[in-house]
Amino acid sequence: MLETVWFVTWALLWAIYFVLDGYDFGVGSLMPFVAKNEEERDGVYRSIAPFWDGNEVWLITAGGVTFAAFPAAYAQLFSALYSPLMLILFALILRGSALALRSEMESAPARRLWDGCFFLGSFLPALLFGVAFANLLQGIPIDSEGRYTGNLLTLLNVQGLLGGVAFLALFLMHGAIWLSLKTEGKVQERAARMAQRLWVPLVLLMILFLAWLMVHNRQLASRELPAFFPWAVLAGALVPLLGTGWFVSRKAWAQAWGTTAVSIVSITMGVILAMYPYMVRSSLNEDFSATIVNSASSPLTLKIMLGVALVFVPLVILYQAWVYWIFRGKARKGEAGY
C-alpha cells in the first residue's frame, strides 16, 4: 500500500514540476523568436526571474523521492538514462547561470552568449524529458544485473522522439501563454501570435503521440489498470487543450495557462501511472524490471517519509503560492535583479 502511495506521489511531483518549470522551458526556447532587442530580451527574463529557481525545487523533490522511496529504481534510472540525464543537468546549469549572470554583463557579446545558454538550457530539457518518459513507458533494455545494454541512440526511437517533440510543443505553448500574461508591448504581441500558431500543431502532435501510446504499449492494456484508463488519459490531455484554443482566441491568458497546466498534469500522470507497477520496465525480460515492490525502501522508511511530506510539502506550496501572489501582474523593470 505504501509503495503505491509513493508511486502516485512520485507521479504528482513530476507533474507539478513540469507545470511550473515547463513554462520556463517554453519561455527560454521562444526568446529568440519573440524578443528582437536588448530591452525586449530583458522583459523575457523578468517574466520568470522571481519564479524559476523556486520551480526547480520540485525537480529536486522528485529526484529525492526517487532516491529515498525507490533506491533500486533510482540506480537503474541513472544507469539507463545517464546520458540524457547528464545533458539535462548541464543544460539546467547553463540556464541557471544565464539567469544569474546575464544582467551582470556590460558587453553585448557577453550578454548574447548567455542568451544562447538560456535558449539551449531551456530547449534541451524540454525535449529530453519527453524522450525519457516515453521510453520508460515502453521499456528499456535492462539485463538481469540491472545494467543498461543500450546507448543514447537506443532511446531515440519513434516513441521517444514523439514524446520529446510532444513535450516540447506543450511547453512552448505553456511558455507563449505565460509571456502573453506577464509581458507588454511587442513581446506580448509576438508571444500571443505564437500561441495562436502553436495550438493546431500541438493538438495534432498530442493526438499522434497518445494514439501511438495506446496502440504500441501493452502496459496501457495491463490488467493492473482499469479499461477506461487510456481513454481517461486521452480526454484529460486533449479536452483542456481545446479549452486552451478557446481562451487564446479570446486573449484570456490566465485561463489559457490554467488549461495547459491541466493538460500537462494529465499527460504526465497518465504516462507515469501507465507504468504501474513498474518503475523501470525491462524490454528484454519483465523479470529484470524494477517494480514498486522490489525497488522500494523499507516500510518504516516510507512511513517516516510520508509523515515528513505531509508536514513540509503543504508549507512549500503555501510559500510558493505567496511568491506568485507577490509578483502577480506584469513583470516590471527592476524585479528580481532585472
N, C-alpha and C positions, 0 to 999 in steps of 0.2 A: 504493500500500500504506500509506504513512504517513498519507495523508488518511483512509483507512478506520480506522486505529488511533486517530486523534484524534477521529474521529466517534463511535466506540464509547466512548472515554474521556469525551467530552463528555456522552454519554447517561448514563454511570455517575455522573459528578459531579452531574448534576441529580437522579438517583435518590437518591444519598446525602443531598443537601441536603433533598429532600422527606421522607425518613425522619426526619432529625434535626430540622429546623425545622418539619416537619409537625405533630409533637405540640405544639410551642409554639403554632402557629396554633390547633390544636384546644383547648388549654387556655385561651387568651385568649378564644376565641369562646364557650366554655362557662361562663366565670366568672360571668356574671350569673345563670346557672341553677343553679349548684352552691354558690355562696358567698353567704350571706344577711346576714352581719355583718362587721365590721371584722376580727375575728380569723380568720374563715374566708377572707376575701379575702387576708389576709397569707399564709395557708397555701398558697393557689393560687400566689401569686408565688414563695414559697420553693421550690415544686416544680420551677421551671425556672430560678431565679435563677443557679445556678452554671454553667448549660449554654448558655443561649440565644445569648450572643454568640459562643461557640465554634462553635455550629451554623451561624451565618451566615457563617463563614469559607468554607463550601462554596459559598455563593451567589457570593461574591467570586471564588472559584476558577473556578466555571463561567463567570461573565462574563468573567474574564480569559482563559480558554482560547478562548472565542468570539472575543474581540478579537485575540488573538495567532495563533491557528491558522487562523481563517477571517475575516479582516478585512472582506472584501466582504460576507459574510453578516451580520456584526455591523452594518455600516452599514445594510443593508436591514432588519434586525430592529428597530433603534432608530428607523428611519423609519416602518415599517409599524405597529409596536406602541408608538409613542411615548406615546400617551395612557394605555393600561393600564399600561405600564412606569413612567410618572411617578406614576400613582396608587399602584402597588405601592411605589415608592420613598418617597413621602410617608407611606404607611401604615407602612412599616418604621421610618421616622424617628419617627413618633408612638409606635410600640410600644417602641422603644428608649428614648425619652425617658421614657415612663411607667415602665418597669422601673428606670431610673436615678434618677428624681426623686420618684416617689410616696412612698417611705419617708422622704424629707426633709420632706414637707409635714406641718404640725401641724394645720391646719384640715380638718374633714371635707369641706366643699365642694371644696377643692383636691384632696383625695385622690379624691373621686368624679369630678372632671374627668379626672384621669389614668387612673382606672379605665375611663372611656369611651374614652379614647385607646387604652388597651390592647386593649379589645374591638375597636374599629374597625381598629386596626393589625394585628390577627390575622385578623379575618373577611375583609377585603378582599383581602389577598394569597392566602388560601386559595381564594377564588372566582376571582380574576383569573388566577392561574397556570393553572388548569384551562381557562379561556376561551382563553388564549393558545396553549397547546399543542394544544388541539383544533382551533383554526383553522390552526395551522401544518401539521397533518396533511392537512387538506382543501385547503389552498392559499388564498392571499390575493391580492387584485388588485394586482399589481406590473406596471408598464409596462416598455417596452423600455429606459428610462433608469434602471430600478431604483427608481422612485418609487411610493409607495403611493397608489392612486387612490380609496381608500375613506375611511371615517371610523370613529369609535368604534362607532357603531351597526351598521356593517358586520360587526363582529366578534361582535355579539350575535345570531347566527343560531342555528338549532336545535342544531347540533353544538357550537358554542361554549358555549351555555348549558348543554347537557347535560354537557359536560366540566367547566364551572365547578361545577355542583351536585354532580357525582360526586366531584371532588377535594375539595370542601368536606366532603361526608359522610364520606369516607375519613379526612380529617384530624380531623374531630370524633370519630370512633371512636378514632383513634390517641391523641388528647388525653384522652378519657374514660378509656381504659385506663391512660395514664400517671398521671393523677390518682389512680386506684384503687391504683396501685402505690406512689405517693410520698406520699400524704396519709393522714390519720387522721380518725376521728370522722365528723361529719355530711357533710363534704365528700367523704370517701371513699364513704360510703353513697350520696349523690346521684350521684356520678360512676359508681359501679357500676350503679345503676339506669339511668342514661343510656346506658351501654354496652350493657346488655341491650335497651333500647328501640330503639337505633340499628341494631342488627345486621340485622334483617329489611329495613328500608328501604334500608340500604346495599347489601345483596346484590341487591335488586331494581333499584336505580339502576345498579349496575355491570353487571348483565345487559343493561339497556336501553341504556346508553352503549356497551358493547362490541358489542352487536348492531347498533346504528346504525353504528358504525365499520366493521364488516365488510360491511354492505350498501351504504353510501354512499361508501366511499373506495376508489377503484380502486388506490391505492397498495398496499393490502393484498393485491391480486391481481397485483402487479407481478412481472415476470419476474426482477427483481433479488432477489426474496425467495423462499425455499422455500415450497412449497404448504402445508406444515404450520404456517407461521409464525402466521397468525391464530389458529389453534386453540391453539397454544402460549401465546400472549398471554392468550387467554380462560381457559385452565386455570391459568396462572400467577397470574392475578389472583383467580379465584374459589375455587380449591381452598384457598389459605391462609385466605380469609375463612370458609370452612366450619370450618376449624380454630379461627378466632377465636371463632365462636359456641360451639364445644365448650369452649374454655378459659374463656371469660367465664362460662358457666353453672356452671363449677366454681371460679370465682374464682382461677384460675391466671393471675395478671396478667402475670407476666414472659413466659410462653409466649404469651399472647394478644397482647402488644405485639410479640413477635417475628413472629407470623403476619401482623399488619397491616403490619409493616415489609416482609416478603417481598412482600405484595400491592402495596405502593406501589412497590417496586423493579420488579416485573414490569410493572405498567401503565405506569410512566414509561419504562422501557427499551423496552417494546413500542411505545408511541406514537412515540417518537423514532426507533427503528430502522426503523419502518414508513415513515418519511420518506425513507429511503436511496434514491438517493444525493443527495437534495435537503437543503439546509439551510433554504432559504426557497423554496417552490414557488409559482410564479405561477399563479393561477386564470384569467388572461387568455390566456396562451400559455406553454407549458412552456419555450420557448426563452428566456424572460425570467427564468427561475429562477436562483437561486444554488445551485450544487451543491457537493459536497465537493471537486471538482476546480477549477472556475473561481473559487471564492472562497477557496481555500487560500493560505497563505503559502508561501514558497519551501521546497524540500526541506531546505535547510540549517537554516532556522528551525525546522522541525518536528523535525528530528533533535536540535537543541540543547534544545528544549523537552522532548522525550522523556527525554533524559538528566537534566535538572533534575527532572522529575516523578518519575522512578524513585528519585531520592535523597530528595526532600523530602516527597512525599506519604506514604510509609510513616512518616516522622517525625511528621507531623501526626496520622496515625491513631493512632500509639502514644501521643502526648501526650494526645489527646482520650480515648482509652480509659483512660488513667491518671486523668484528671479524673472520668470516670464511676465509676471504681472508688473513688476517694477519697470521693465524695459518694453512694455506694450507700446503699440503705436509705431509710427515711422522712426527708423533709425536716424539719429541726429549726430551731427559732427561733434567730435569730442568724446563720444560714449566709448567706454572700454578701450581707450587708447587710440581711437580714431577721431 
